[in-house]
Amino acid sequence: MDKIAAANRINEFLKAVVTHGGLHLKYRIVVDPPALNEWEKPEVYVDFSGPDSALLLDRGGELLRALELLAFEILRLASGEHEKISFDCKNQRSLRLKELRMAASVAAEKVRQTGTPYHFGAAHGSPGVARRS
């Protein structure tokens, strides 16, 4: 994947979405950003801000994730290449990772105390969760 060409295609796509969608958003596209955390090192990072940021983050970030998935499709990325592109808004990815770490820590402590397995509830957007039409 040519990172510069990918960033340019993402820019064209987002410019059209923001303009034609009437969204009050700004975005910054960074090629080869610093690592986001110990697991994520995308080649292209897109960070959104602006008055309509809440729209991207509503319902568990569905719109933000949808835009990212559309970018994968536009770039024709195989599923194994999805980690090369990362969309974020108001540091949502980092906050969600901290949330997941906290839940894992609490679950691990319960397992240590009780000796019984801990079962997490279904994650938002996972295949077993019914979707609204």
Backbone as ProteinMPNN parsed JSONL, in Angstrom:
{"seq_chain_A": "MDKIAAANRINEFLKAVVTHGGLHLKYRIVVDPPALNEWEKPEVYVDFSGPDSALLLDRGGELLRALELLAFEILRLASGEHEKISFDCKNQRSLRLKELRMAASVAAEKVRQTGTPYHFGAAHGSPGVARRS", "coords_chain_A": {"N_chain_A": [[0.839, -1.179, 0.0], [0.674, 2.125, -0.941], [1.378, 4.663, 1.083], [1.119, 7.48, 0.941], [-0.515, 7.842, -1.309], [-2.75, 6.476, -0.335], [-3.47, 8.129, 1.83], [-4.167, 10.434, 0.4], [-6.402, 9.483, -1.06], [-8.13, 8.899, 1.048], [-8.45, 11.483, 2.034], [-9.81, 12.711, -0.147], [-12.211, 11.23, -0.092], [-13.177, 11.835, 2.551], [-13.423, 14.603, 2.399], [-15.541, 14.854, 0.596], [-17.591, 13.547, 2.058], [-17.805, 15.138, 4.399], [-18.377, 17.681, 3.304], [-20.678, 17.266, 1.569], [-22.303, 16.012, 3.364], [-22.903, 17.955, 5.115], [-21.565, 18.279, 7.502], [-20.041, 19.576, 10.417], [-17.077, 19.313, 10.777], [-13.595, 18.843, 11.288], [-10.615, 17.376, 10.085], [-7.56, 15.644, 10.494], [-4.973, 14.231, 8.73], [-2.439, 11.948, 9.159], [0.542, 10.632, 8.024], [2.481, 7.827, 8.749], [2.37, 8.076, 11.702], [3.387, 8.551, 15.192], [3.51, 5.622, 17.318], [0.323, 4.624, 18.482], [-0.291, 3.241, 20.745], [0.927, 0.427, 22.624], [0.077, -1.61, 20.937], [-0.93, -0.616, 18.563], [0.116, 0.647, 15.522], [-0.474, 2.428, 13.174], [-0.213, 3.109, 9.614], [-1.424, 5.194, 8.397], [-3.135, 7.746, 9.935], [-6.14, 9.153, 11.031], [-7.563, 11.917, 12.482], [-10.356, 13.278, 13.945], [-12.131, 16.346, 14.636], [-14.183, 18.998, 15.968], [-17.424, 20.736, 15.946], [-19.404, 18.779, 15.332], [-18.413, 16.421, 16.322], [-19.549, 14.775, 18.246], [-21.498, 13.391, 16.848], [-20.026, 11.482, 15.467], [-19.237, 9.874, 17.544], [-21.506, 8.982, 18.828], [-23.684, 6.31, 19.838], [-21.762, 4.355, 20.511], [-19.665, 5.026, 18.808], [-20.366, 4.414, 16.191], [-20.655, 5.791, 13.678], [-18.082, 6.822, 13.262], [-16.639, 4.423, 13.097], [-17.902, 3.346, 10.861], [-17.099, 5.131, 8.832], [-14.373, 4.578, 8.838], [-14.429, 1.887, 8.032], [-15.487, 2.203, 5.448], [-13.355, 3.566, 4.297], [-11.459, 1.492, 4.309], [-12.624, -0.14, 2.382], [-12.626, 1.55, 0.101], [-9.907, 1.75, -0.295], [-9.4, -0.826, -0.872], [-8.442, -2.696, 1.02], [-7.242, -5.719, 2.335], [-8.557, -7.829, 4.935], [-6.516, -8.397, 6.74], [-4.958, -6.159, 6.572], [-6.136, -4.026, 7.773], [-5.221, -2.817, 10.101], [-3.476, -0.913, 9.276], [-4.672, 1.5, 8.845], [-6.139, 4.04, 10.78], [-8.828, 5.549, 12.383], [-9.848, 8.205, 14.478], [-11.412, 10.085, 17.128], [-11.523, 12.661, 19.367], [-9.82, 11.236, 21.081], [-10.966, 8.736, 21.427], [-10.326, 6.022, 20.896], [-8.153, 5.437, 22.594], [-9.348, 5.904, 25.077], [-11.307, 3.893, 25.062], [-9.684, 1.625, 25.035], [-8.476, 1.844, 27.556], [-10.756, 1.488, 29.114], [-11.407, -1.172, 28.472], [-9.147, -2.471, 29.472], [-9.47, -1.954, 32.207], [-11.855, -3.367, 32.725], [-10.949, -5.97, 32.212], [-9.04, -6.232, 34.21], [-10.638, -6.092, 36.541], [-12.2, -8.387, 36.126], [-10.201, -10.365, 36.194], [-9.355, -10.15, 38.84], [-11.698, -10.964, 40.164], [-11.777, -13.634, 39.339], [-9.441, -14.574, 40.554], [-10.177, -14.276, 43.243], [-12.512, -15.85, 43.53], [-12.086, -18.193, 42.119], [-13.563, -19.111, 40.035], [-14.597, -19.18, 36.573], [-14.911, -16.131, 34.675], [-17.396, -14.491, 32.841], [-17.657, -12.313, 30.216], [-20.041, -9.853, 29.146], [-21.83, -9.539, 26.011], [-20.038, -7.739, 23.558], [-20.44, -4.407, 22.319], [-21.651, -4.238, 19.085], [-20.648, -6.704, 18.37], [-20.835, -9.902, 16.657], [-22.924, -11.457, 17.841], [-24.76, -9.658, 18.788], [-27.898, -8.197, 18.489], [-28.949, -6.062, 15.869], [-30.364, -2.836, 15.366], [-32.875, -1.949, 13.013]], "CA_chain_A": [[0.0, 0.0, 0.0], [1.366, 3.406, -1.001], [0.783, 5.428, 2.179], [0.763, 8.839, 0.492], [-1.694, 7.693, -2.177], [-3.864, 6.106, 0.545], [-3.863, 9.341, 2.556], [-4.846, 11.308, -0.559], [-7.73, 8.904, -1.34], [-8.936, 9.111, 2.252], [-8.77, 12.913, 2.057], [-10.871, 12.949, -1.141], [-13.425, 10.623, 0.441], [-13.671, 12.579, 3.707], [-13.828, 15.939, 1.94], [-16.885, 14.698, 0.026], [-18.527, 13.207, 3.134], [-17.989, 16.304, 5.274], [-19.02, 18.745, 2.532], [-22.023, 16.895, 1.126], [-23.073, 15.606, 4.534], [-23.183, 19.13, 5.926], [-20.98, 18.067, 8.828], [-19.105, 20.581, 10.923], [-15.947, 18.523, 11.25], [-12.26, 18.996, 10.716], [-9.859, 16.142, 10.264], [-6.119, 15.737, 10.228], [-4.458, 12.944, 8.274], [-1.004, 11.854, 9.428], [1.206, 9.447, 7.482], [3.512, 7.327, 9.673], [2.315, 8.743, 13.008], [3.996, 7.774, 16.278], [2.645, 4.53, 17.772], [-0.803, 5.092, 19.288], [-0.1, 2.525, 22.003], [1.852, -0.695, 22.397], [-0.456, -2.547, 19.949], [-1.354, 0.03, 17.318], [1.085, 1.474, 14.799], [-1.005, 2.565, 11.816], [0.582, 3.838, 8.627], [-2.192, 6.418, 8.15], [-3.988, 8.043, 11.093], [-7.069, 10.253, 10.78], [-8.093, 12.411, 13.752], [-11.45, 14.218, 13.725], [-12.505, 17.286, 15.69], [-15.177, 19.953, 15.509], [-18.717, 20.749, 16.618], [-20.182, 17.558, 15.097], [-17.674, 15.243, 16.796], [-20.456, 13.892, 18.997], [-22.178, 12.508, 15.892], [-19.118, 10.368, 15.171], [-19.057, 9.044, 18.728], [-22.793, 8.461, 19.291], [-23.953, 4.873, 19.678], [-20.522, 3.587, 20.567], [-18.743, 5.379, 17.728], [-20.771, 3.723, 14.962], [-20.359, 6.558, 12.464], [-16.62, 6.84, 13.127], [-16.239, 3.095, 12.63], [-18.417, 3.191, 9.498], [-16.213, 5.88, 7.939], [-13.129, 3.821, 8.759], [-14.692, 0.71, 7.198], [-15.596, 2.66, 4.061], [-11.984, 3.842, 3.842], [-10.855, 0.191, 3.997], [-13.197, -0.597, 1.111], [-12.129, 2.431, -0.96], [-8.496, 1.408, -0.511], [-9.374, -2.255, -1.173], [-7.546, -3.36, 1.966], [-7.621, -7.036, 2.841], [-8.824, -7.73, 6.375], [-5.239, -8.416, 7.448], [-4.28, -4.865, 6.435], [-6.95, -2.973, 8.389], [-4.482, -2.115, 11.15], [-2.657, 0.129, 8.651], [-5.447, 2.737, 8.837], [-6.812, 4.231, 12.062], [-9.629, 6.759, 12.53], [-10.123, 8.499, 15.876], [-12.067, 11.356, 17.419], [-11.469, 12.987, 20.8], [-9.051, 10.209, 21.779], [-11.915, 7.67, 21.731], [-9.665, 4.704, 20.859], [-7.366, 5.299, 23.808], [-10.286, 5.798, 26.197], [-11.93, 2.568, 24.99], [-8.669, 0.659, 25.432], [-8.371, 1.934, 29.027], [-11.986, 0.883, 29.623], [-11.275, -2.628, 28.325], [-8.123, -2.92, 30.426], [-10.07, -1.906, 33.54], [-12.79, -4.491, 32.807], [-10.145, -7.196, 32.287], [-8.42, -6.249, 35.536], [-11.703, -6.434, 37.495], [-12.54, -9.788, 35.888], [-9.085, -11.188, 36.669], [-9.398, -10.129, 40.307], [-12.829, -11.816, 40.572], [-11.366, -15.022, 39.118], [-8.474, -14.897, 41.611], [-10.875, -14.357, 44.528], [-13.535, -16.896, 43.576], [-11.628, -19.416, 41.468], [-14.496, -19.508, 38.979], [-14.437, -18.384, 35.338], [-15.701, -14.899, 34.529], [-17.9, -14.363, 31.471], [-17.989, -10.948, 29.82], [-21.248, -9.69, 28.344], [-21.567, -9.314, 24.581], [-19.487, -6.419, 23.223], [-21.231, -3.619, 21.37], [-21.279, -4.429, 17.688], [-20.14, -8.026, 18.061], [-21.768, -10.642, 15.809], [-24.07, -11.969, 18.551], [-25.637, -8.575, 19.228], [-28.919, -7.834, 17.491], [-28.815, -4.691, 15.372], [-31.628, -2.174, 15.048], [-33.035, -1.626, 11.584]], "C_chain_A": [[0.888, 1.249, 0.0], [0.673, 4.336, 0.002], [0.33, 6.828, 1.756], [-0.48, 8.794, -0.392], [-2.925, 7.339, -1.343], [-4.373, 7.329, 1.307], [-4.617, 10.302, 1.641], [-6.249, 10.794, -0.889], [-8.664, 9.086, -0.154], [-9.358, 10.573, 2.341], [-9.895, 13.242, 1.074], [-12.216, 12.435, -0.635], [-14.006, 11.47, 1.576], [-14.12, 13.988, 3.338], [-15.254, 15.882, 1.39], [-17.919, 14.418, 1.118], [-18.828, 14.427, 3.996], [-18.752, 17.405, 4.536], [-20.471, 18.407, 2.199], [-22.911, 16.45, 2.279], [-23.435, 16.775, 5.434], [-22.633, 19.019, 7.343], [-20.003, 19.183, 9.181], [-17.965, 19.844, 11.614], [-14.679, 18.98, 10.557], [-11.588, 17.647, 10.904], [-8.415, 16.407, 9.869], [-5.659, 14.337, 9.854], [-2.943, 12.96, 8.451], [-0.484, 10.541, 8.85], [2.371, 9.1, 8.404], [3.514, 8.075, 11.0], [3.091, 7.937, 14.048], [3.017, 6.669, 16.7], [1.554, 5.087, 18.682], [-0.765, 4.466, 20.675], [0.8, 1.333, 21.687], [1.373, -1.681, 21.343], [-0.744, -1.918, 18.604], [-0.265, 0.931, 16.756], [0.585, 1.611, 13.366], [-0.033, 3.308, 10.91], [-0.095, 5.163, 8.276], [-3.179, 6.586, 9.303], [-4.84, 9.257, 10.763], [-7.7, 10.644, 12.113], [-9.129, 13.497, 13.469], [-11.639, 15.136, 14.927], [-13.587, 18.195, 15.118], [-16.516, 19.793, 16.205], [-19.552, 19.471, 16.437], [-19.456, 16.279, 15.52], [-18.583, 14.257, 17.516], [-21.201, 12.939, 18.069], [-21.321, 11.285, 15.564], [-19.058, 9.373, 16.325], [-20.356, 8.479, 19.295], [-22.889, 6.971, 19.017], [-22.659, 4.066, 19.595], [-19.562, 3.856, 19.433], [-19.094, 4.73, 16.4], [-20.417, 4.489, 13.691], [-18.854, 6.626, 12.212], [-16.131, 5.509, 12.554], [-16.708, 2.862, 11.189], [-17.53, 3.925, 8.491], [-14.887, 5.139, 7.756], [-13.311, 2.592, 7.868], [-14.838, 1.085, 5.727], [-14.22, 2.992, 3.482], [-11.267, 2.541, 3.488], [-11.33, -0.298, 2.637], [-12.67, 0.23, -0.063], [-10.688, 2.076, -1.322], [-8.314, -0.072, -0.878], [-8.386, -3.009, -0.276], [-8.104, -4.725, 2.354], [-7.794, -6.934, 4.352], [-7.536, -7.736, 7.197], [-4.477, -7.098, 7.387], [-5.029, -3.723, 7.122], [-6.205, -2.193, 9.465], [-3.605, -0.989, 10.584], [-3.342, 1.497, 8.657], [-6.157, 2.856, 10.175], [-7.53, 5.573, 12.071], [-9.904, 6.954, 14.02], [-10.78, 9.865, 15.999], [-12.054, 11.548, 18.931], [-10.836, 11.869, 21.622], [-9.909, 9.004, 22.178], [-11.255, 6.301, 21.791], [-8.891, 4.451, 22.147], [-8.275, 5.132, 25.026], [-10.945, 4.42, 26.226], [-10.941, 1.493, 25.418], [-8.494, 0.664, 26.956], [-9.579, 1.277, 29.689], [-11.896, -0.642, 29.583], [-10.237, -3.197, 29.289], [-8.678, -2.973, 31.842], [-11.015, -3.088, 33.73], [-12.03, -5.812, 32.945], [-9.505, -7.337, 33.663], [-9.431, -6.657, 36.604], [-12.066, -7.91, 37.356], [-11.45, -10.711, 36.425], [-9.084, -11.258, 38.201], [-10.537, -11.007, 40.828], [-12.474, -13.293, 40.414], [-10.386, -15.446, 40.211], [-9.188, -15.111, 42.946], [-11.807, -15.556, 44.615], [-13.08, -18.225, 42.996], [-12.56, -19.918, 40.376], [-14.301, -18.629, 37.754], [-15.355, -17.162, 35.342], [-16.126, -14.791, 33.068], [-18.286, -12.92, 31.221], [-19.297, -10.952, 29.06], [-20.86, -9.463, 26.897], [-21.063, -7.893, 24.372], [-20.39, -5.718, 22.228], [-20.725, -3.868, 19.96], [-20.717, -5.796, 17.362], [-21.213, -8.846, 17.359], [-23.016, -11.142, 16.543], [-25.083, -10.913, 18.976], [-26.626, -8.229, 18.122], [-28.768, -6.369, 17.118], [-30.194, -4.128, 15.113], [-31.685, -1.867, 13.574], [-33.434, -0.19, 11.411]], "O_chain_A": [[1.756, 1.394, 0.86], [-0.471, 4.744, -0.204], [-0.728, 7.295, 2.177], [-1.388, 9.612, -0.24], [-4.018, 7.841, -1.606], [-5.582, 7.533, 1.412], [-5.598, 10.916, 2.06], [-7.187, 11.586, -0.987], [-9.845, 9.389, -0.325], [-10.502, 10.868, 2.686], [-10.827, 13.968, 1.419], [-13.232, 13.122, -0.737], [-15.195, 11.787, 1.564], [-15.087, 14.504, 3.9], [-16.075, 16.752, 1.682], [-19.006, 14.994, 1.1], [-19.99, 14.709, 4.288], [-19.677, 17.995, 5.093], [-21.382, 19.174, 2.512], [-24.136, 16.505, 2.178], [-24.182, 16.615, 6.399], [-23.183, 19.606, 8.275], [-19.243, 19.659, 8.337], [-17.893, 19.76, 12.84], [-14.688, 19.434, 9.413], [-11.961, 16.874, 11.786], [-8.107, 17.264, 9.04], [-5.923, 13.374, 10.573], [-2.255, 13.857, 7.965], [-1.009, 9.47, 9.154], [3.15, 9.971, 8.791], [4.532, 8.646, 11.39], [3.417, 6.773, 13.815], [1.816, 6.785, 16.456], [1.824, 5.919, 19.547], [-1.161, 5.09, 21.659], [1.367, 1.25, 20.598], [2.157, -2.513, 20.884], [-0.796, -2.623, 17.596], [0.212, 1.85, 17.422], [1.134, 1.0, 12.449], [0.848, 4.033, 11.373], [0.569, 6.131, 7.906], [-3.957, 5.681, 9.607], [-4.333, 10.267, 10.275], [-8.298, 9.81, 12.794], [-8.825, 14.508, 12.834], [-11.354, 14.77, 16.067], [-13.868, 18.159, 13.92], [-16.727, 18.843, 16.959], [-20.334, 19.126, 17.323], [-19.844, 15.182, 15.12], [-18.404, 13.044, 17.405], [-21.503, 11.808, 18.45], [-21.842, 10.181, 15.403], [-18.854, 8.178, 16.115], [-20.322, 7.594, 20.15], [-22.265, 6.445, 18.095], [-22.492, 3.212, 18.724], [-18.725, 3.01, 19.119], [-18.214, 4.515, 15.567], [-19.931, 3.896, 12.728], [-18.407, 6.501, 11.072], [-15.308, 5.481, 11.639], [-15.995, 2.252, 10.393], [-17.243, 3.397, 7.416], [-14.347, 5.081, 6.651], [-12.449, 2.289, 7.044], [-14.362, 0.36, 4.853], [-13.956, 2.726, 2.309], [-10.55, 2.479, 2.489], [-10.543, -0.806, 1.838], [-12.308, -0.324, -1.101], [-10.3, 2.098, -2.49], [-7.2, -0.512, -1.162], [-7.605, -3.839, -0.742], [-9.288, -4.863, 2.661], [-7.228, -6.037, 4.978], [-7.492, -7.122, 8.263], [-3.466, -6.932, 8.07], [-4.595, -2.573, 7.055], [-6.521, -1.03, 9.716], [-3.053, -0.197, 11.348], [-2.687, 2.527, 8.495], [-6.722, 1.876, 10.661], [-6.924, 6.61, 11.802], [-10.162, 5.989, 14.74], [-10.71, 10.69, 15.089], [-12.524, 10.69, 19.678], [-11.276, 11.591, 22.738], [-9.606, 8.327, 23.161], [-11.595, 5.495, 22.657], [-8.971, 3.365, 22.72], [-8.0, 4.313, 25.903], [-11.122, 3.843, 27.298], [-11.325, 0.542, 26.099], [-8.377, -0.396, 27.571], [-9.443, 0.593, 30.703], [-12.265, -1.318, 30.543], [-10.429, -4.274, 29.853], [-8.4, -3.909, 32.592], [-10.988, -3.743, 34.772], [-12.435, -6.678, 33.719], [-9.438, -8.436, 34.214], [-9.123, -7.472, 37.473], [-12.224, -8.607, 38.359], [-11.752, -11.73, 37.045], [-8.838, -12.317, 38.778], [-10.367, -11.717, 41.819], [-12.831, -14.112, 41.261], [-10.487, -16.554, 40.737], [-8.842, -16.025, 43.695], [-11.884, -16.209, 45.656], [-13.628, -19.271, 43.341], [-12.376, -21.017, 39.851], [-13.891, -17.474, 37.869], [-16.432, -17.174, 35.939], [-15.311, -14.978, 32.164], [-19.134, -12.363, 31.918], [-19.633, -11.937, 28.402], [-19.692, -9.221, 26.592], [-21.605, -6.949, 24.946], [-21.028, -6.36, 21.394], [-19.536, -3.73, 19.674], [-20.344, -6.051, 16.218], [-22.395, -8.514, 17.457], [-24.076, -11.244, 15.925], [-26.156, -11.252, 19.475], [-26.244, -7.999, 16.975], [-28.488, -5.533, 17.977], [-31.096, -4.85, 14.689], [-30.667, -1.56, 12.953], [-33.616, 0.269, 10.283]]}, "name": "protein", "num_of_chains": 1, "seq": "MDKIAAANRINEFLKAVVTHGGLHLKYRIVVDPPALNEWEKPEVYVDFSGPDSALLLDRGGELLRALELLAFEILRLASGEHEKISFDCKNQRSLRLKELRMAASVAAEKVRQTGTPYHFGAAHGSPGVARRS"}
